[in-house]
Amino acid sequence: MTDLAITAANVVQGSNAKLETGLAGETITAGQWVYQDPTTRKLLKADSDSATASVRKPRGLALNGASLNQPLVIQKKGQVTIGGTLTAGLAYYLSKTASGMCPVADIAAGGYATTLGIAISTTVFDINIEESGVAV
């Protein structure tokens, strides 16, 4: 599986970004996909092949880095300069690598298909998270 290589320093929210702030439950880097733990309400790295359903449900993309219990801003919807090289027009999915994203061709068996959004250029990604609830 080939995940998109993201440069954290280049992740920038777009003008139509829908944001949310929470607390990090572990060390998070800008450009990582996170979910919200239902018990602690903290943000942790999402993972498409976790045995725990809540871990497979990304809440958004981290826009900044944070350590345990530090504030973390996430983008839930809208355009973002992703900090990596995308293929325009291609859908990207939550990867089996914790907090990663991959193109549809690289979805691996055993993971759950969750669309993160569509690349609208080689640098701009339009976040629109849709969970299928279906394992591939």
SULMO-V828623 format. One record per pair of residues at least 12 apart in sequence whose ideal C-beta (glycine too) atoms are under 8 Angstrom apart, sorted by the first residue. I is the first residue (numbers start at 1). GAP is how many residues later the second one is. D is the distance in whole Angstrom. If there is no record, write none. Layout:
i=I gap=GAP d=D
i=I gap=GAP d=D
//
This chain:
i=1 gap=94 d=6
i=1 gap=95 d=6
i=1 gap=96 d=7
i=1 gap=101 d=6
i=1 gap=105 d=5
i=1 gap=106 d=8
i=1 gap=107 d=5
i=2 gap=100 d=6
i=2 gap=101 d=8
i=2 gap=104 d=5
i=3 gap=92 d=5
i=3 gap=94 d=5
i=3 gap=97 d=4
i=3 gap=98 d=6
i=3 gap=99 d=5
i=3 gap=103 d=8
i=4 gap=78 d=7
i=4 gap=80 d=5
i=4 gap=81 d=8
i=4 gap=82 d=7
i=4 gap=88 d=7
i=4 gap=96 d=7
i=4 gap=97 d=5
i=4 gap=98 d=7
i=4 gap=99 d=8
i=5 gap=79 d=5
i=5 gap=80 d=8
i=6 gap=24 d=8
i=6 gap=25 d=4
i=6 gap=26 d=8
i=6 gap=76 d=6
i=6 gap=77 d=5
i=6 gap=78 d=4
i=6 gap=95 d=8
i=7 gap=24 d=7
i=7 gap=76 d=4
i=7 gap=77 d=7
i=8 gap=21 d=5
i=8 gap=22 d=4
i=8 gap=23 d=5
i=8 gap=57 d=6
i=8 gap=75 d=7
i=9 gap=21 d=7
i=9 gap=74 d=7
i=10 gap=71 d=7
i=10 gap=72 d=8
i=10 gap=73 d=3
i=10 gap=74 d=8
i=11 gap=19 d=4
i=11 gap=20 d=5
i=11 gap=50 d=7
i=11 gap=51 d=8
i=11 gap=52 d=6
i=11 gap=69 d=7
i=11 gap=70 d=7
i=11 gap=71 d=6
i=11 gap=72 d=4
i=12 gap=51 d=8
i=12 gap=68 d=7
i=12 gap=69 d=4
i=12 gap=71 d=8
i=13 gap=50 d=6
i=13 gap=62 d=5
i=13 gap=65 d=8
i=13 gap=67 d=6
i=14 gap=64 d=5
i=14 gap=65 d=3
i=14 gap=66 d=5
i=14 gap=67 d=7
i=14 gap=110 d=7
i=15 gap=64 d=7
i=16 gap=62 d=4
i=16 gap=63 d=6
i=17 gap=58 d=5
i=17 gap=60 d=7
i=17 gap=61 d=4
i=17 gap=62 d=7
i=17 gap=63 d=7
i=18 gap=57 d=7
i=18 gap=58 d=5
i=18 gap=59 d=4
i=18 gap=60 d=5
i=19 gap=44 d=7
i=19 gap=54 d=6
i=19 gap=55 d=7
i=19 gap=56 d=6
i=19 gap=57 d=7
i=20 gap=39 d=7
i=20 gap=40 d=6
i=20 gap=53 d=7
i=20 gap=54 d=5
i=20 gap=56 d=6
i=21 gap=50 d=6
i=21 gap=51 d=7
i=21 gap=52 d=5
i=21 gap=53 d=8
i=22 gap=14 d=7
i=22 gap=19 d=7
i=22 gap=20 d=7
i=22 gap=21 d=5
i=22 gap=49 d=8
i=22 gap=50 d=6
i=22 gap=52 d=7
i=23 gap=18 d=8
i=23 gap=19 d=5
i=23 gap=20 d=7
i=23 gap=43 d=8
i=23 gap=46 d=6
i=23 gap=47 d=7
i=23 gap=48 d=7
i=23 gap=49 d=7
i=24 gap=18 d=7
i=24 gap=19 d=6
i=24 gap=20 d=8
i=24 gap=42 d=4
i=24 gap=43 d=6
i=24 gap=44 d=6
i=24 gap=45 d=7
i=24 gap=46 d=5
i=24 gap=47 d=8
i=24 gap=48 d=5
i=25 gap=12 d=6
i=25 gap=15 d=6
i=25 gap=17 d=3
i=25 gap=18 d=6
i=25 gap=19 d=4
i=25 gap=43 d=7
i=26 gap=18 d=6
i=26 gap=19 d=7
i=26 gap=42 d=6
i=27 gap=38 d=8
i=27 gap=39 d=7
i=27 gap=40 d=5
i=27 gap=41 d=7
i=28 gap=15 d=7
i=28 gap=16 d=8
i=28 gap=17 d=7
i=28 gap=34 d=5
i=28 gap=37 d=6
i=28 gap=38 d=5
i=28 gap=44 d=6
i=28 gap=71 d=8
i=29 gap=33 d=7
i=29 gap=36 d=5
i=30 gap=32 d=5
i=30 gap=33 d=6
i=30 gap=34 d=5
i=30 gap=35 d=5
i=30 gap=53 d=7
i=31 gap=30 d=7
i=31 gap=31 d=7
i=31 gap=51 d=7
i=31 gap=52 d=5
i=31 gap=53 d=7
i=32 gap=13 d=6
i=32 gap=29 d=7
i=32 gap=30 d=5
i=32 gap=67 d=4
i=32 gap=68 d=8
i=33 gap=12 d=7
i=33 gap=13 d=5
i=33 gap=25 d=4
i=33 gap=27 d=7
i=33 gap=28 d=6
i=33 gap=29 d=8
i=33 gap=61 d=6
i=33 gap=66 d=5
i=33 gap=67 d=7
i=33 gap=68 d=6
i=33 gap=83 d=7
i=34 gap=12 d=6
i=34 gap=24 d=7
i=34 gap=25 d=6
i=34 gap=26 d=6
i=34 gap=27 d=8
i=34 gap=28 d=6
i=34 gap=38 d=7
i=34 gap=40 d=6
i=34 gap=65 d=7
i=35 gap=19 d=6
i=35 gap=20 d=6
i=35 gap=21 d=8
i=35 gap=22 d=5
i=35 gap=23 d=6
i=35 gap=24 d=5
i=36 gap=18 d=8
i=36 gap=23 d=5
i=37 gap=17 d=7
i=38 gap=16 d=5
i=42 gap=27 d=8
i=43 gap=16 d=7
i=43 gap=19 d=8
i=43 gap=29 d=5
i=43 gap=31 d=7
i=45 gap=53 d=4
i=45 gap=54 d=4
i=46 gap=12 d=4
i=46 gap=13 d=8
i=46 gap=48 d=6
i=46 gap=52 d=7
i=46 gap=53 d=6
i=47 gap=47 d=8
i=47 gap=48 d=8
i=47 gap=49 d=7
i=47 gap=50 d=8
i=47 gap=51 d=4
i=47 gap=52 d=7
i=48 gap=45 d=7
i=48 gap=46 d=4
i=48 gap=47 d=6
i=48 gap=48 d=5
i=48 gap=59 d=8
i=48 gap=63 d=4
i=48 gap=64 d=5
i=48 gap=65 d=8
i=48 gap=66 d=6
i=49 gap=47 d=4
i=49 gap=59 d=8
i=49 gap=61 d=5
i=49 gap=62 d=4
i=49 gap=63 d=7
i=56 gap=38 d=7
i=56 gap=56 d=5
i=56 gap=58 d=7
i=56 gap=75 d=7
i=57 gap=57 d=7
i=57 gap=74 d=6
i=58 gap=36 d=6
i=58 gap=56 d=6
i=58 gap=58 d=7
i=58 gap=71 d=6
i=59 gap=15 d=6
i=59 gap=17 d=7
i=59 gap=70 d=8
i=60 gap=14 d=3
i=60 gap=15 d=5
i=60 gap=16 d=4
i=60 gap=17 d=8
i=60 gap=67 d=7
i=60 gap=69 d=8
i=61 gap=13 d=6
i=61 gap=14 d=5
i=61 gap=19 d=6
i=61 gap=55 d=8
i=61 gap=66 d=6
i=62 gap=12 d=6
i=63 gap=12 d=6
i=63 gap=17 d=8
i=75 gap=52 d=6
i=76 gap=51 d=7
i=76 gap=53 d=7
i=77 gap=50 d=5
i=77 gap=51 d=6
i=77 gap=52 d=8
i=78 gap=48 d=7
i=78 gap=49 d=6
i=79 gap=41 d=7
i=79 gap=45 d=6
i=79 gap=46 d=7
i=79 gap=47 d=5
i=79 gap=48 d=8
i=80 gap=44 d=7
i=80 gap=45 d=5
i=80 gap=47 d=6
i=81 gap=42 d=6
i=81 gap=43 d=6
i=81 gap=44 d=8
i=82 gap=41 d=7
i=82 gap=42 d=7
i=82 gap=43 d=4
i=85 gap=37 d=6
i=85 gap=38 d=7
i=86 gap=33 d=4
i=86 gap=35 d=7
i=86 gap=36 d=5
i=86 gap=37 d=7
i=86 gap=38 d=8
i=86 gap=39 d=6
i=87 gap=16 d=7
i=87 gap=32 d=6
i=87 gap=35 d=7
i=88 gap=31 d=5
i=88 gap=32 d=7
i=88 gap=33 d=5
i=88 gap=34 d=6
i=89 gap=29 d=7
i=89 gap=30 d=7
i=89 gap=31 d=8
i=90 gap=13 d=5
i=90 gap=14 d=7
i=90 gap=28 d=7
i=90 gap=29 d=5
i=91 gap=12 d=7
i=91 gap=13 d=5
i=91 gap=24 d=6
i=91 gap=26 d=7
i=91 gap=27 d=5
i=91 gap=28 d=8
i=92 gap=12 d=8
i=92 gap=23 d=8
i=92 gap=24 d=5
i=92 gap=25 d=6
i=92 gap=26 d=8
i=92 gap=27 d=7
i=92 gap=33 d=7
i=93 gap=14 d=5
i=93 gap=20 d=6
i=93 gap=21 d=6
i=93 gap=22 d=6
i=93 gap=23 d=6
i=94 gap=17 d=8
i=94 gap=18 d=8
i=94 gap=20 d=4
i=94 gap=22 d=6
i=95 gap=13 d=8
i=95 gap=16 d=7
i=96 gap=12 d=5
i=96 gap=14 d=7
i=96 gap=15 d=5
i=101 gap=15 d=5
i=107 gap=29 d=5
i=108 gap=28 d=8
i=109 gap=27 d=6
i=110 gap=25 d=7
i=110 gap=26 d=8
i=111 gap=24 d=7
i=111 gap=25 d=6
i=112 gap=19 d=7
i=112 gap=20 d=7
i=112 gap=21 d=7
i=112 gap=22 d=7
i=112 gap=23 d=5
i=112 gap=24 d=7
i=113 gap=19 d=4
i=113 gap=21 d=6
i=113 gap=22 d=8
i=113 gap=23 d=5
i=114 gap=15 d=7
i=114 gap=16 d=7
i=114 gap=17 d=5
i=114 gap=18 d=6
i=115 gap=13 d=7
i=115 gap=14 d=7
i=115 gap=15 d=5
i=115 gap=17 d=7
i=116 gap=12 d=8
i=116 gap=13 d=6
i=117 gap=12 d=7
//
